[in-house]
Amino acid sequence: MRTTYFFYSLLLLFLLACDEDDPENLPSVEERLSTAINNLRSDLTAPPNGWILEYRPNENSGFYNVLLKFESDGKVNIQTDSPISDGEFFNQTASYRIDSSQGLELILENYGFFHFLFEQNQTTFGGEFEFLFDRKEGEDLIFGSISDFADRTILVFKPASASDEATVQNSRELAELLETSLESTGPQIFSAPRFQLAIPSLNVSIYFVFDFNTRTLKAIAASEGLTEEEVIANDNTIVLNQSSGYGFVDGNILLEEPLAFVLGSTQVVVSRIALSDVTEGNISYCEGIDGTNFTYQGSVLGSGDATAVTGLFAGGTAFQPLPEGLYSVNINGIVNENGEAIDEEVLELFPDAVAFQFYYGFDFGDEPFNTLGFVTVNEINEVDFLLRRFEIVEDGNKLTINLVDDFFETRELTPEEEAGFIALTNRVFEGSEVYALDYAGNDDLFTLYNPCNSYEVILFN
């Protein structure tokens, strides 16, 4: 891909430079490159209001509204509607240069918004800070990603109007309003805002989880009813597990892939969500322990008024029984109320422990095999399973896990090990009720979160 664009750019420069009437007076390669660089710099600095860019790092992500104002001294002011890093990238001035190693390249030199996105998902998100100039199309400048080897990102710089700065500001305010939800009660390791969107005109609740860093969301489930009590009583929920990128347009959250489903006889379509006022409240998950939640007033295009409330409850979850599989994580995937892995405590109990496993509905004979515990591997690679049985009751994604003093083990536990195992698992699942939490952008990642003591167990399918 890079080689193709390199030779294309050189060929383009050669063709533009050709003068059949006077080939002996052709400018040197250096002169032609210098002219091309100066022309691009002139184009970049020409619009009085800069350039507006709807930046989408990859085809599945959402988009960011970005305003860029280039100056001839090599500085560029970058304004975005992204509140990530505590608003660090709302308004930033950085250095840029135009290079020519693979054609004309626009390179942002200082760490900033584009570099932050480049780092996401261990640099696999598709963000970039080096752009290859393709062409000028009318008043627009067309760039392509240098770092993409497939599904190359195309960026269209459009001359900004006088009102575009206000547009970015309005989108920024909505993004900040939405990000208020980060203060809600929930896991510390993989914190993710979760909303129940209640639509009274349809008597439907939709449960969403957001990833603010990558501008993606997932519709986890939809239920009949507007409150947790109604949803549980009605027992009419469908698991959606539908993902979409999103962005901000005209004071709305715009879903790149509109959500559409039928619940009972009700047709539901969600493409735009408007949110306005937000109020902070308390929510009780365990007796004597309150958490924080937020309530937003808003509306859904085509369905009227709506309320979005943060919380752990969802009518359903993709964390389902697995007759042919299991959920597991290495031993540092169990985290205490301080956000610290308890792997040292596990190793003190079982020195050869390598993983925590959660068998939920596993097909292991005549009845579902519901067990949780540890896998050990000793110095001669002998593998043992030390698992404790449990009974489970499901209310949406709220799971009541009743641990039983009955074990599945491939070697006999010592009395000390059994007592320690019981004490450890009792503490992790104290209070019985835990919430199975889904994530946007990863269908195989879940957290079992215990709001009674803030313990969390990270699990992968």
N, C-alpha and C positions, 0 to 999 in steps of 0.2 A: 504494500500500500504506500509506504513512504517513498520507495524507489519510483513508483509510477508518478506520484505527484512531483517528485524532484525533476524527472526528465520532462514532464509536462510543462513545468514552470520554466525550465531552461529553453525548451522549444518555443514557448510563448515569447520569451524575451528575445530570442533569436529572430523570430518572424517579425516582431514589432520593430526590430532594429534594422532589418534588411532594407537596403536602398539599391535597387537594381541599376539605377542610372549612374551611381557613383560608388561602386563597391570598395574602391581603394580608400575612400574617406570615411569608412564606417568608424564610429566611436569604439573605443576599447571596451572590453567586457567590464572593467572596473567603472568606466564612465556610465555605461548603460545601467549597471546595477545601482550606482549612485543616483542616477536620474529616477529609476523606478522607486527607490526608497524615499526620495524626496517627494515624488508624486503621491505615494501612499500617505506620507506624513501630512502633506497638504490636504489630502482628502479627509484624513482623520480629524484634523483641527479646524476644518471649514465650517461645520454646522454651529451656529451661535449657541444653541441649547444642548449641544452634544448629541449622543446617540442613545436610543432606547433599545434594549435587548431583552427578549423573553428567553432566558437562558435555561435550557433543559439538558443536563449532563448526559442522560441516556434516554432511550426511547420509552422506558418504563417509569422514569422518574417524573416528578412534578416539575414546575418551572418557577423561576425567580424573576422578578422584575428588576432590571439593572439599568442604571443610567450612567453613561461614561462620557466625561468631558476631557478631551485630549488637548494638551498645550504643546506649543512648538519647542519648549525647553525640556521635553522628555518626561513631563509629569502628566498623570491622568488622575482625575477625581472620579472615584467609583462610589455610587450610592446604590444600595440594595434594599429590598424589603425583608431581608432575613435577619431575625433577632438572635441567631446563634452566637455563641461566645459573648453573651451579655451585651449584645448590640455593637460589638467591636467593628463589625463590617457594615454598619448602617451608612457611614460616610468616611471614606478613607482616601487619602492622596498617596499615590505610589509612583514609582519610576517605571517607564516602559522603554523598550527599544525595538527597532525594526532591523531584523537580521536577514541573511540571504543564503543560509547553508542548505536549505531544502526548497528554495523558492523564497518568496517574501514572507517573513515570519513576524508576527506581532507577539512580543514576549513581555509579560508582566513580571518585573524583577523582584519586587518586595512581597513578602508573605502577606497574604490577604484573603479575601473571600474566595477567589478562584482556587488558591492553593489549599484552603481548608477543605473545599469540596473534593479536590484531587485526592486528599488523604482518606476520605470516607471509605468504609468497608474494605480497609486494608489496601487502598489505592485501586480498588476494582469498581468503584462507583461510576467512573467515566468523567469525572471533573478534569479540567485542564486549565493551564495558565499560559500555554503557548499555542498560537493559532496561525494556521497557514492561510495566507490570502489567496482566494480563488479568483474573484472577479468583482467588477463593479456592475451592478444591474440597476439601471435607472439611477436613482439617488441612493440606493442601498449598497452597502459593502458586504460581500459574502466571504466568510471565513470558514475553514474546516479545522477539526482537531488534528494536531500532530500526533498525539499519544494514542489515539484509537487505531487498533489494527483491524477491527471489524465494526460494523454499524457506526461508521464515522459520523461524529457530531457535526452538524452544519449550523453555523451561527449567522444570523442576519442582523446586521447593524442598520437600524432605520434612523434617519434624522429625527431628533426629538423635537416636540413642540414645546411651547412655553408652559403648557399645562402638565407635561409629563413628570416634572419634578413633584408636583402635587399628587399625581397618581401614585408614584412610588411611595410618597409619604403616607397616603391613605392606606395602601396595602401594608405598609410597615406597621401602622397602628393596629390593623386587624391581626397581623401576625403576632404582635406583642400581646394583644388581648387573648388570643388563643394560647399563647405560651404561659399565661398565668396559671394554667392547669398543671404545670410542672411541679407546683407546690403541693399537689394532692397527695394523699396517702398512697403508698405503693412501694414496690421493690426499689432497692438502692443500686443494684448492679446493672440491671437493664431497665432503667426508668423509662416509662412510656405513657403519655397521656391517654386516658380511656374515657369515652363519652357514651352516655345513653342519650340518644336523640329521640325525644318523645314528640310524636305528631298527633295532636288531639283529633284533627279532622278524620284521620284514618284509624285511630285507636291502635297505633303501631309504635313500637320502640325499636330502634336500630342501634346496635352496639358497635362502636368504632374504636380502633386504636391507631395512634398517629406516630410517625417518625419524623420529627421536625427537621433533623439534619439532612434527610434525603427527600423531603417533601413527598412522602408516600403515606398512604393510609390503608387500613384493611377494615372492611365491614365484616365483623365476626359472625353476627347472628341477628335475626329479627324476630320479634315476639309480639303477640297480641297483648295489649295492655300498656298502661303508661307508668305504672309503678312496679317496684320489685314484687310487692304482694300480689298485684293483679297478674303479673307475668307468671308467677309460680302457680297461682290459682287456675289460670286459664290453660296452662300446660300446652300452649300452641306456639311452638318455636321452631324455626328452621335455621340450620347452620349455613351461613353464606360463604365465609372464607374467601371473599372477593377483594382484590387489591386494586388500587388506582393511584396514579400520581395526582397531585393537586397543586393549585396555585391560587393567587388572589386577583380577582377582576371585579371592578366596580363595587367594592365593599362586600364581595361574596367569596366564599370558598368554592372554587370551581373544580369539580371532579373531572379529570381527563377521561376516565371511563365511567360514564354514568352508571349508577347502581339501579338495577331493575329486577324486580322479583314479584311473585304472587304469594301472598300469605292468606290462606283460606280462600276467600273470594275477592280479596282486596289487591288491586294492582298498585304497586308502589314504584315510583321512579324518583331518584334523587340525583340531580345534576349540579345544583347550586344550593349552598347553605349560607344564609346571612346570620351573623351573630352580632349582638349589640351589648347591652349592659351585662355586667357580671357581678355576682355577689358571693362572698365567702361564707361558708357555713361549716357546721360540724356534722360528722356522721359516725354512728356507733356500730362497730363490728363485733366487739366483745364487751361483756359487762364491765363497766368501769374504765374502758379504754375508748377514747374518741379519736377520730381521724379528721382530716380536713378535706372538704370538697368544695366545688364551685358550681354555680348555676348561671347559665347564659340564657338570655332571652334572644329569640331569633325567628327565622322563618325558613321554609323550604320552598323553592320555586315550584309553583303548581299545586302545593298542598297547604299553604298558609302558615299560620303561627306554629312555632316549635320551641321546645326547651331542650337545652343540652346540659346534662349534669355529669360531672366527673364522679367516678367511683369504680369499685372493683367488680361489682356484680355485672354479669352479662347473661342474657337469657339462654345462651348456648356457648359452646366452645368446640374448637377443632381438636381439643385434647380428649380423644375418644378411646374406648377400649380397643386394644390391639390383639385380636385373636392370633395373629401370626408374627407379632413383633413385641418390642418392649421400649421403654424410655430409659435412658441412662445418661450418666455424666461421670467425669472423673471425680475423685474424692474432694477436690477443692470447690466443687459445685454446690456444696451446702454452706450457707452463709448465715451468720448470726445477726443480732439486732444492730451491731456496729458496722455492718458491711464487711466483716472479716470471715474468711473461710475457716472452717473448723477442722481442716484436714489433719492438723497435729493431734487433735483429740481423737479423731478416727484412728489414726496410726498408733496411738497409745493403746487403744482397745484392740485393734487388729493390725499388727505391724506390716502384714503383707497385703493390705487393702489397696486396690487399684481403681475401683469404680463403685459408684452407687447405682443400683438398678431399681426400677419401679415397674413391676408386672401388673398390668391393669386389663383384666379380661382375657388374659393369655390362655390359649387353648391347650390345656395340659391334662386332658382327661374328661371326666364326666361333668365337672363344674368349672366356672371361671377361676383362673389361678391369679388371685390378687395377693401379691407379696411385695415387700420392699426390703432393701438391705444392701449387702456388700459382696463384691467379688474379690477374692484374694488369690494371689499367685506367689508361691514360695520360691525358694532359691533353686529348686530343681524343676520349676515350671509346672508344678501341680496346681490345678485350678480348683477352687472351692467356692460354693455359693452359700452364703449365710443370710437367710431371708426370713422376715417376720410376716405373718399373715395379717390381713386386715379385711374388714367389711366396709362397704362404701355406699353412701346415699348421695344421689346427684340432684341438685336444684340449679339448673343452668350450669354455670361454671363454678358454683359453690359446692364443694365436695366435703361431705362429712366422712372423715376417715376414722373408723373405730379400730384401733390396733388390738389384736388378739395375742394372748400369750401362747402362741402355737407357732412352730417354726418349720421351715423347709431348709434342711442343711445337708451338705454333702460330707461334712465331718462333724463330729459331736462337739458342741460348745461346752467349754468348761463352765462351772457355776459362776465364776467371776465374769467371764465373757458374756454369758446370758444376762446377768444382772446389769452389766454395763451397756449392753445392746438395748435392753428394755428402757433403761434410764435415758439413753441418748435419743432414741426414736420417740419416746414419750415427750421429751422436751421440744424436739423439732416440730412435732405435730400437736403440741399442747392446745387444748380447747377444741380439738377435733375438726373444726371447720377451716378449710383452706380454700383458696381461690386459684383455679387454673387460669393462667393469663397467657393470651396469645400475643403475637408481635407482628407488626407490619414489616414486610420485606423478608420474612423468614418463616416459612410454614412448618419448619421442623423444630423450632425453638419454643419452649414454654417455661414458665415459672410457676411452681406451687408456692404461693405466698400465704403465710400465716399472719394475719393482722393482729392476733392476740399477743405475739411476742416479736414480730417483725423478722422472723426467720424466713428464709427463702431457699428453695431447692430448684436449681436450674436443670432442666431436662431437655434432651434431644431425642427425637424419634429416629 
